[in-house]
Amino acid sequence: MFDLVIRGGEVVDGTGAAKRKADVAIKDGKIAKVGFVSEKGAREIDATGLLVTPGWVDIHTHYDGQVTWDSYLSPSCWHGVTTVVMGNCGVGFAPARPDRHDWLISVMEAVEDIPGAALAEGIKWDWETFPEYLDSLDRRPRVLDVAAQAPHSAIRAYVMDQRGAANDVATPEEIAEMARITREAVEAGALGFSTSRTALHRTRDGEVIPGTFAGADEMIAIGRALGEAGHGVFELASDMTIPEDEFAWMRTFAKETGLPVAYSLLQSPVQPDKWRDMLALTAEARQDGADITAAIACRPTGLVLGWQSTVHPFMRKTAYRAIAHLPFAERLQHLKDPAVREAIISEPEGPAERLGAAFFHGFDKMFRLERDGRLDYEPRAEDSIAAEAARTGRAPEAVIYDMLMENDGQGYIYLPLLNYARFDFEHIVEMMKDPATVLSLSDGGAHCGVICDASFPTYMLSYWVRDRVRGERFPLEQIVAKQTRDTARLYGLNDRGVLAPGMKADVNVIDFDKLSIRAPEMVFDLPANGRRLIQRAEGYVATIVSGVVTFENGEATGEMPGKLIRGPQTAPVLMAAE
């Protein structure tokens, strides 16, 4: 008898092969059979008319703090994610000297907009080294599998103290010690090393985070440490100010070690075609034997602006600042006062630097998030706040104010900052078709007060396969493979991402017709009543981790089969021979 049999579903197995009607049998946490199954299961799920897919593998999250107190890692767990990789962008909490805890929290709070008070209350710090951090994670039950990367900022600050935090040039001895710690982390189970080389990632003092200006000697030495350990992805976020310079050390590392480099790629509003140059450099590097991959997003990096968000267009107005400190319910009563409304929208907005200008003046780039009963992440230029104001003869500020007041003060404005320079997704279509890209950048667990992109996996199916009307859609089988097999293989997780005998039994059963993401909502469920934007999903009939049902119809079962992943995972013999 099998432990679980999923019967009669439309199986999309993660390989890219055409979907087929089949049963899926599970035994001892592994896929036992895909096809006609005559034997009974101790439990059976009727999947007639439903999709059966591998569980999603999300390789770009920031649950590094949340994972220490939260066994569920929501919102990812609500979206069919069965494996997460964290420790991206060079930020994290290990290694950590006892006197640097507050500093590490401040960096994560500034870069990833995770409430510092929540991190301070939630993290127990029962580690100093990275191996000890992994041991700590291993002791906690959890609903899904987690994997970590060694973060450059923490390592640099651990080795160089304040000099590392200040981005001073590392000595050869310091570089050697960073390399040693990286190798130690990877040998203990880290899936790789991450760094940030973008000016967007800054501390609360406005300084770029440690490692941003690290020289090629430091990068290559750390990369060689991965090579000595025998595995690991080198993950980075970079401005690619001089792409050729970045690619020089990336190619050196990748060719010398045979290990992969994954860099974040988004369309810039300032240089909207630069991404093509980056993909050309990537193709050239791959032809030269360097395993370099561009990590891309499936929609804009967009801010969700509301009264309770980290930023909104009125936060600098004198009339708003007078009530900003009040609890939201009390603040809302003032905001409903016509006199307060008039004072806020009529007050001139002062000048702002480039990013601030987008928050406070960028009405042509702001949109209603929910339109005609659906969330619109690909709005047209003519749908902007500026365009609506012009059509109705109202001030843009008045339009925004009234939108934010909808749903009893829970209305949201959408501001796509990156990946939306030309008001459409045609560049994303090209990116997704490129063989050198991988789906990434959901930022699960991060940007709690202004971004809500952990819903990426659900959006990939609901929008890119079914709902998009402005342009090309993608085959279901291709999209499933992109966020199962492809993401898993990049990080050496060869035991999952495909429904085949011997593979890990991570499975989603999905009502495709009902699959959707709900509107964002602000909740205060982090430690210290910390806030975060969440999005729930509809349409997941069951999510299964290692053969155990963890969610049914969106509700947790209470089962905790998730594990800490230590290092790359071996494929079963049949898949390894593929």
Secondary structure as GFF3:
##gff-version 3
##sequence-region A 1 578
A	DSSP	beta_strand	2	11	.	.	.	ID=ss1
A	DSSP	beta_strand	20	27	.	.	.	ID=ss2
A	DSSP	beta_strand	30	35	.	.	.	ID=ss3
A	DSSP	beta_strand	41	46	.	.	.	ID=ss4
A	DSSP	beta_strand	51	54	.	.	.	ID=ss5
A	DSSP	beta_strand	56	58	.	.	.	ID=ss6
A	DSSP	three_ten_helix	66	68	.	.	.	ID=ss7
A	DSSP	three_ten_helix	76	79	.	.	.	ID=ss8
A	DSSP	beta_strand	81	86	.	.	.	ID=ss9
A	DSSP	three_ten_helix	88	90	.	.	.	ID=ss10
A	DSSP	three_ten_helix	98	100	.	.	.	ID=ss11
A	DSSP	alpha_helix	101	112	.	.	.	ID=ss12
A	DSSP	alpha_helix	116	122	.	.	.	ID=ss13
A	DSSP	alpha_helix	130	138	.	.	.	ID=ss14
A	DSSP	beta_strand	145	148	.	.	.	ID=ss15
A	DSSP	beta_strand	150	151	.	.	.	ID=ss16
A	DSSP	alpha_helix	152	160	.	.	.	ID=ss17
A	DSSP	alpha_helix	162	165	.	.	.	ID=ss18
A	DSSP	alpha_helix	172	188	.	.	.	ID=ss19
A	DSSP	beta_strand	192	197	.	.	.	ID=ss20
A	DSSP	alpha_helix	216	229	.	.	.	ID=ss21
A	DSSP	beta_strand	233	238	.	.	.	ID=ss22
A	DSSP	alpha_helix	243	257	.	.	.	ID=ss23
A	DSSP	beta_strand	261	264	.	.	.	ID=ss24
A	DSSP	alpha_helix	274	287	.	.	.	ID=ss25
A	DSSP	beta_strand	292	296	.	.	.	ID=ss26
A	DSSP	beta_strand	301	305	.	.	.	ID=ss27
A	DSSP	alpha_helix	318	321	.	.	.	ID=ss28
A	DSSP	alpha_helix	328	335	.	.	.	ID=ss29
A	DSSP	alpha_helix	338	346	.	.	.	ID=ss30
A	DSSP	alpha_helix	354	361	.	.	.	ID=ss31
A	DSSP	three_ten_helix	363	365	.	.	.	ID=ss32
A	DSSP	beta_strand	367	368	.	.	.	ID=ss33
A	DSSP	beta_strand	370	371	.	.	.	ID=ss34
A	DSSP	beta_strand	374	375	.	.	.	ID=ss35
A	DSSP	three_ten_helix	381	383	.	.	.	ID=ss36
A	DSSP	alpha_helix	385	392	.	.	.	ID=ss37
A	DSSP	alpha_helix	396	404	.	.	.	ID=ss38
A	DSSP	alpha_helix	406	409	.	.	.	ID=ss39
A	DSSP	beta_strand	413	418	.	.	.	ID=ss40
A	DSSP	alpha_helix	426	433	.	.	.	ID=ss41
A	DSSP	beta_strand	437	439	.	.	.	ID=ss42
A	DSSP	alpha_helix	456	461	.	.	.	ID=ss43
A	DSSP	pi_helix	462	467	.	.	.	ID=ss44
A	DSSP	alpha_helix	476	482	.	.	.	ID=ss45
A	DSSP	alpha_helix	485	490	.	.	.	ID=ss46
A	DSSP	beta_strand	507	510	.	.	.	ID=ss47
A	DSSP	three_ten_helix	512	514	.	.	.	ID=ss48
A	DSSP	beta_strand	516	517	.	.	.	ID=ss49
A	DSSP	beta_strand	521	526	.	.	.	ID=ss50
A	DSSP	three_ten_helix	527	529	.	.	.	ID=ss51
A	DSSP	beta_strand	530	534	.	.	.	ID=ss52
A	DSSP	beta_strand	537	538	.	.	.	ID=ss53
A	DSSP	beta_strand	540	545	.	.	.	ID=ss54
A	DSSP	beta_strand	548	552	.	.	.	ID=ss55
A	DSSP	beta_strand	555	556	.	.	.	ID=ss56
A	DSSP	alpha_helix	573	576	.	.	.	ID=ss57
###
